[in-house]
Amino acid sequence: MARRFPLEPIREVLRQRTEDAATALQAHAGRLRAAEVKLRELEGYLAEYEAMRLRMLQEGATALRLRDFGVFLERIREAIDLQRIEEGRLRATWETARQHWEEQSRREHAIDVLADRHAQREQVREGRAEQKLLDEFAARGHRAGQPGQAG
């Protein structure tokens, strides 16, 4: 009978850690995608409002209205700057999570290789034990069939 892989409990812990790291990576990726979408939306708003400001200039808007609109555009630019910082932070967090997942995956793979080697050694060991039994049966049968042998 094949012996159990002695590091199986560690293998299970590593498998769970890899799954946990993958789940965390997916969560970080979702937050990063949301931040990217928000940044693109803000950039789209800025482009729309800059086009609107240009139309206001062409239509002869008052200086006060243009100044107020300029303040509004500056707030959008500030929001974009903050969102870029947030996106960069989330990208760095995602990259850290990706590296952690890769490391966990490498560790899991390494112990899987050890488990495979163990299974192969066990198959060889079992094959040898089976062959030894067959050889013993054959030797007994051969001795039992020889004349002049006491059984």
Secondary structure, DSSP 8 states (H G I E B T S, - for coil): -----TTHHHHHHHHHHHHHHHHHHHHHHHHHHHHHHHHHHHHHHHHHHHHHHHHHHHHT--HHHHHHHHHHHHHHHHHHHHHHHHHHHHHHHHHHHHHHHHHHHHHHHHHHHHHHHHHHHHHHHHHHHHHHHHHHHHHHHHHHTSTT---
